[in-house]
């Protein structure tokens, strides 16, 4: 059971879709021993890890039904409008900040910081029997760093950093070193499948917030927020495709009988069950104006999408 991994991608407010899908995954009897999250996936995975630690029991005795219900309720009760996550700067304030070279995001994420610290307790995280990593990018070095919930100091700073979309949100300073400014891990890796594979997981469920193809979208390309969102969707789609192709390549090259490869670059690797859950079409929810009904609709969409994918899946 401990060799099952749950990989949660980025996707901003579309993480509500992910929460609904997680509910269906747990109801199917898939209980992950490994959690990997990027961006909003880091938020969802951290909530799951916190809930697991809160129970204070060994892995085998975790009440997963309680965990999945609490995750869904977390979204429904805490994230109903943009102001629950960010506060907007005035146009004048942004203009002055740009002129003075002090620009630090179009919005402030103090509400999100308060929310994370309200619902997550590091004592629970450290007590949890789950292995958990979240990814954030050091913008100075250009490299992604995976923070381990048990061993990385300032872990919750990395969770917040992993959700920080460049330009839109401010970066997160980890520690007192000015060179350690971190942003959204999705810049480099949208869904850390490779980490799950390297962990030795034999069965992986990857929940993505974007469809297989971005499709055609008519939008005002002169709107900076909409243009940024569209560019992000296209970039994310390509990164996801690359990671999934990598996992598929490994499955094609290792022995069919499940034994590990004995030599070559894939030595030690074996065939892995990989199930990908993603929406069939682009979820067109505006992060600047979503409502409680939007959150509820995305949760339901994620739940029913996952149910359909998992109907005949061998996990």
C-alpha positions as CSV (number, residue, x, y, z in Angstrom):
1,X,0.0,0.0,0.0
2,X,2.8,2.4,0.8
3,X,4.1,2.1,-2.8
4,X,1.2,4.0,-4.2
5,X,1.8,7.6,-5.2
6,X,-0.5,10.5,-5.8
7,X,0.8,13.2,-8.1
8,X,-1.0,16.5,-8.2
9,X,-0.4,19.1,-10.9
10,X,-0.6,22.9,-10.9
11,X,-3.7,24.6,-12.1
12,X,-4.5,27.6,-9.9
13,X,-8.2,27.7,-8.9
14,X,-8.8,24.6,-10.9
15,X,-7.4,22.8,-7.9
16,X,-11.1,22.4,-7.0
17,X,-11.4,19.9,-9.9
18,X,-8.4,18.1,-8.4
19,X,-10.1,17.9,-4.9
20,X,-13.2,16.3,-6.5
21,X,-11.0,13.8,-8.3
22,X,-9.1,13.0,-5.1
23,X,-12.4,12.1,-3.5
24,X,-13.2,9.6,-6.2
25,X,-9.7,8.2,-6.1
26,X,-9.9,7.5,-2.3
27,X,-13.4,6.0,-2.7
28,X,-11.9,3.6,-5.2
29,X,-9.6,2.4,-2.5
30,X,-6.4,4.1,-3.7
31,X,-4.5,5.2,-0.5
32,X,-1.2,6.8,-1.4
33,X,1.9,6.5,0.7
34,X,3.6,9.1,-1.4
35,X,2.3,12.6,-2.2
36,X,3.9,15.0,-4.8
37,X,2.5,18.4,-5.5
38,X,3.2,21.4,-7.7
39,X,1.4,24.8,-7.4
40,X,-2.2,24.2,-6.3
41,X,-1.3,20.5,-6.2
42,X,1.1,21.4,-3.4
43,X,-1.8,23.0,-1.5
44,X,-4.0,20.0,-1.9
45,X,-1.2,17.5,-1.0
46,X,-0.3,19.5,2.0
47,X,-3.9,19.5,3.3
48,X,-4.0,15.8,2.8
49,X,-0.7,15.3,4.7
50,X,-1.9,17.6,7.5
51,X,-5.1,15.6,7.9
52,X,-3.2,12.3,8.0
53,X,-0.9,13.7,10.7
54,X,-3.8,15.1,12.6
55,X,-5.2,11.6,13.1
56,X,-2.0,10.5,14.8
57,X,-2.2,6.8,13.7
58,X,0.0,4.5,11.6
59,X,-0.5,4.5,7.8
60,X,-2.5,1.3,7.9
61,X,-5.1,2.8,10.2
62,X,-5.7,6.2,8.5
63,X,-9.3,7.1,8.0
64,X,-9.2,8.1,4.3
65,X,-12.9,8.8,4.2
66,X,-12.4,11.6,6.7
67,X,-9.5,12.9,4.8
68,X,-11.3,13.2,1.4
69,X,-14.4,14.7,2.9
70,X,-12.3,17.3,4.8
71,X,-10.5,18.2,1.6
72,X,-13.7,18.9,-0.3
73,X,-15.1,20.9,2.6
74,X,-11.9,22.9,2.8
75,X,-12.5,24.2,-0.7
76,X,-16.2,24.7,-0.2
77,X,-15.8,26.6,3.1
78,X,-12.7,28.6,2.5
79,X,-12.3,29.4,-1.2
80,X,-15.4,31.0,-2.6
81,X,-14.1,34.2,-4.2
82,X,-10.8,35.8,-5.3
83,X,-10.5,37.8,-2.1
84,X,-10.2,34.6,-0.1
85,X,-6.8,34.1,-1.7
86,X,-5.4,37.5,-2.9
87,X,-5.9,41.2,-2.6
88,X,-5.5,43.4,-5.6
89,X,-3.2,46.4,-5.7
90,X,-4.5,49.7,-7.1
91,X,-3.5,50.7,-10.6
92,X,-1.7,53.7,-9.1
93,X,0.1,51.6,-6.6
94,X,1.3,49.2,-9.4
95,X,2.4,52.1,-11.5
96,X,4.4,53.7,-8.7
97,X,6.0,50.3,-7.8
98,X,7.1,49.8,-11.5
99,X,8.6,53.3,-11.7
100,X,10.5,52.8,-8.5
101,X,11.7,49.3,-9.5
102,X,9.7,47.7,-6.6
103,X,7.2,45.7,-8.6
104,X,6.3,42.5,-6.6
105,X,3.2,41.0,-8.3
106,X,-0.1,42.2,-9.5
107,X,-1.8,41.0,-6.3
108,X,-0.8,40.3,-2.7
109,X,-1.1,36.8,-1.3
110,X,-1.6,37.6,2.4
111,X,-5.0,36.0,2.5
112,X,-3.6,32.8,1.1
113,X,-0.7,32.9,3.6
114,X,-3.2,33.2,6.4
115,X,-5.4,30.4,5.1
116,X,-2.4,28.0,4.8
117,X,-1.3,28.8,8.4
118,X,-4.9,28.5,9.6
119,X,-5.6,25.0,8.3
120,X,-2.1,23.5,8.4
121,X,0.0,22.7,11.5
122,X,3.6,21.7,11.1
123,X,3.3,19.3,14.1
124,X,0.7,17.4,12.1
125,X,2.9,17.4,9.0
126,X,5.8,16.0,11.0
127,X,3.6,13.4,12.6
128,X,2.1,12.2,9.3
129,X,3.1,8.7,8.1
130,X,3.1,9.9,4.4
131,X,6.1,10.8,2.3
132,X,5.5,14.2,0.8
133,X,7.3,16.7,-1.5
134,X,6.3,20.0,-3.1
135,X,8.2,21.7,-5.9
136,X,9.1,25.4,-6.2
137,X,11.5,27.2,-8.5
138,X,14.5,29.3,-7.3
139,X,14.1,32.3,-9.7
140,X,17.7,33.3,-9.2
141,X,19.2,29.9,-10.0
142,X,16.5,28.9,-12.4
143,X,16.3,25.4,-10.8
144,X,13.4,23.6,-9.2
145,X,13.7,22.4,-5.6
146,X,11.6,19.8,-4.0
147,X,10.9,20.5,-0.4
148,X,10.5,17.4,1.9
149,X,7.7,17.9,4.5
150,X,9.8,16.1,7.1
151,X,13.3,17.4,6.5
152,X,13.2,20.8,4.8
153,X,13.2,23.8,7.1
154,X,10.5,26.4,6.3
155,X,8.4,23.8,4.5
156,X,5.3,25.9,4.5
157,X,7.2,28.7,2.8
158,X,7.9,26.4,-0.1
159,X,4.2,25.4,-0.2
160,X,3.3,29.1,-0.6
161,X,6.1,29.6,-3.1
162,X,4.9,26.7,-5.2
163,X,1.5,28.5,-5.7
164,X,3.1,31.9,-6.5
165,X,2.5,32.5,-10.3
166,X,5.3,34.8,-11.6
167,X,4.2,38.4,-12.4
168,X,0.7,37.7,-11.0
169,X,1.9,37.0,-7.4
170,X,4.9,38.0,-5.4
171,X,7.8,35.5,-4.9
172,X,8.5,34.0,-1.5
173,X,11.7,34.7,0.3
174,X,12.8,31.5,2.1
175,X,15.1,32.3,5.0
176,X,17.1,35.5,5.1
177,X,19.1,34.9,1.9
178,X,17.9,37.3,-0.9
179,X,19.0,34.8,-3.5
180,X,16.4,32.4,-2.3
181,X,13.3,33.8,-3.9
182,X,11.0,31.0,-5.0
183,X,8.0,30.9,-7.4
184,X,5.5,28.4,-8.8
185,X,7.1,25.0,-9.4
186,X,5.0,24.8,-12.6
187,X,7.6,27.0,-14.4
188,X,9.8,23.9,-14.6
189,X,7.6,20.9,-13.8
190,X,3.8,20.8,-13.8
191,X,3.3,17.2,-12.5
192,X,6.3,15.6,-10.8
193,X,5.8,12.1,-12.2
194,X,9.5,11.5,-12.4
195,X,9.8,12.0,-8.7
196,X,7.1,9.4,-8.1
197,X,8.8,7.0,-10.4
198,X,12.2,7.5,-8.7
199,X,10.6,6.9,-5.3
200,X,9.9,3.3,-6.3
201,X,6.1,3.7,-6.5
202,X,4.5,0.7,-8.3
203,X,1.2,2.5,-8.9
204,X,0.8,6.2,-9.6
205,X,-2.3,8.3,-10.1
206,X,-1.6,11.7,-11.6
207,X,-4.4,14.3,-11.5
208,X,-4.0,17.1,-13.9
209,X,-6.1,20.3,-14.1
210,X,-5.7,20.7,-17.9
211,X,-7.1,18.6,-20.8
212,X,-4.9,16.6,-23.1
213,X,-5.2,19.3,-25.7
214,X,-5.6,23.0,-24.9
215,X,-8.1,23.4,-27.8
216,X,-9.3,26.6,-29.4
217,X,-10.2,29.5,-27.1
218,X,-11.5,32.9,-28.2
219,X,-10.3,35.6,-25.8
220,X,-9.2,39.2,-25.8
221,X,-5.5,38.9,-26.4
222,X,-5.0,42.5,-25.4
223,X,-6.2,41.6,-21.9
224,X,-3.0,41.1,-19.9
225,X,-4.5,38.6,-17.4
226,X,-6.3,36.6,-20.1
227,X,-3.2,36.5,-22.3
228,X,-1.1,35.4,-19.4
229,X,-3.6,32.7,-18.5
230,X,-3.7,31.4,-22.1
231,X,0.1,31.3,-22.4
232,X,0.3,29.4,-19.1
233,X,-2.3,26.8,-20.3
234,X,-0.2,26.2,-23.5
235,X,3.1,25.9,-21.6
236,X,1.6,23.7,-18.9
237,X,0.1,21.4,-21.5
238,X,3.4,20.9,-23.2
239,X,5.3,20.2,-19.9
240,X,2.6,17.7,-18.9
241,X,2.8,15.9,-22.2
242,X,6.5,15.6,-21.9
243,X,6.3,14.1,-18.4
244,X,3.6,11.6,-19.3
245,X,5.5,10.5,-22.4
246,X,8.6,10.0,-20.2
247,X,6.6,7.6,-18.0
248,X,5.2,5.8,-21.0
249,X,8.7,5.4,-22.4
250,X,9.9,3.6,-19.3
251,X,6.9,1.2,-19.3
252,X,7.7,0.3,-22.9
253,X,11.4,-0.4,-22.3
254,X,11.4,-2.3,-19.0
255,X,10.5,-6.1,-18.8
256,X,6.8,-7.0,-19.3
257,X,6.8,-9.4,-16.4
258,X,7.2,-6.7,-13.8
259,X,10.8,-7.6,-12.9
260,X,13.3,-4.7,-12.8
261,X,15.6,-4.0,-15.8
262,X,19.1,-5.4,-15.0
263,X,21.3,-3.1,-17.0
264,X,21.5,0.1,-18.9
265,X,20.1,3.6,-18.0
266,X,16.8,2.0,-16.8
267,X,18.5,-0.5,-14.5
268,X,16.4,-1.2,-11.4
269,X,13.3,0.3,-13.0
270,X,10.2,-1.9,-13.5
271,X,6.8,-1.5,-15.1
272,X,4.6,1.0,-13.3
273,X,0.8,1.3,-13.3
274,X,0.1,4.9,-14.2
275,X,-3.4,6.4,-14.3
276,X,-3.9,9.9,-15.5
277,X,-7.1,11.8,-14.6
278,X,-7.7,15.1,-16.4
279,X,-10.7,17.1,-17.7
280,X,-11.8,16.4,-21.2
281,X,-12.1,20.1,-22.1
282,X,-10.5,23.2,-20.8
283,X,-12.0,24.4,-17.6
284,X,-12.9,28.0,-18.4
285,X,-13.1,29.7,-14.9
286,X,-11.8,33.2,-14.5
287,X,-9.4,33.4,-11.5
288,X,-10.4,37.0,-11.1
289,X,-14.1,36.5,-10.6
290,X,-14.9,32.9,-9.6
291,X,-17.8,32.2,-7.2
292,X,-18.7,29.5,-4.7
293,X,-20.9,27.9,-7.4
294,X,-17.8,27.7,-9.7
295,X,-15.9,25.9,-7.0
296,X,-18.7,23.4,-6.4
297,X,-19.1,22.8,-10.1
298,X,-15.4,22.1,-10.5
299,X,-15.4,19.7,-7.6
300,X,-18.3,17.8,-9.1
301,X,-16.6,17.7,-12.5
302,X,-13.4,16.3,-11.0
303,X,-15.4,13.7,-9.0
304,X,-17.4,12.4,-12.0
305,X,-14.4,12.6,-14.4
306,X,-12.3,10.5,-12.0
307,X,-15.1,8.0,-11.5
308,X,-15.3,7.5,-15.2
309,X,-11.5,7.0,-15.6
310,X,-11.3,4.7,-12.6
311,X,-14.4,2.6,-13.5
312,X,-12.4,-0.3,-14.9
313,X,-8.9,0.7,-13.7
314,X,-6.6,-1.8,-12.1
315,X,-4.9,0.1,-9.3
